[in-house]
């Protein structure tokens, strides 16, 4: 009687995966690039539209955001005025475009301050370790013990109202979390064998940080910076909403929300436009940061 040929025994992992109806690891498709993910692509396009609209505001709304016309106050959206007018007859679309310049400028300045303070602090603490790490992290812990919004309000009260004061206040509040992330990332990279090899051939601590730790930590730090952009935009708008930032009448999205709440029943479009723009911008920044962190 002819004996049937038997297949070689499969390994335990493959058999378990087949039993659970899970495809083998080789069958799992690689992660798609950022631009091929619909949600991430929409977020990139939205941020690009917002940045382009803010940059081209003098050409798209040449009359400016402060041009008033009391005879056309509280008009609903129409073909001539796409987002309607507010209680002073100012075009909401023009104020939204010009307000993007103020809001994005504040966010970029605050993010630059947060990265500029938190990045070197976290890298030095994470790469050196020891007593220096402990000392720097205790300072960061004390920094984090203050509520972020309360700390920002205290800084604005000390510096005085203004867009730059809001940027400094929000940037200082965001620097401590960034330092924590930079420190944790640097500690993980410091344990890699190539760091020991660089140290063995006599590389200085600063050369190790700049040539080995920082380039390998860059993807995580860039992803977290993108997430923090939404955070600083939201908190900066909150300070302007409370009247602690830009002067009254300034076309900043948070200040526009504060002005429009007084006549929310009569002209809700004056609040919806800056509110939706701010919400989508913060959401887009968070989505980009999340997708970059997964790459």
ABEGO torsion letter per residue (X at the ends): XBBBBBBBBBBAAAAAAAAAGBBBAAABBBBBBAAABAAAAAAAAAAAAAAAAAAAAAAABAAEAABBBAAABGBBBBAABAAEBBAAGBBAAAAAAAAAAAAAAAAAAAAAAAAAAAAAAAAAAAAAEEAAAAAAAAAAAAAAABBAAAAAAAAAAAAEBEAAAAAAAAAAAAAAAAAAAAAAAAAAAAABAAAAAAAAAGBBAAAAAAAAAAAAAAAAAAAAAAAAAAAAAAAAAAAAAAGABBBBGBBBAAAAAAAAAAAAAABAAAAAAAAAAAAAAAAAAAAAAAAAAAX
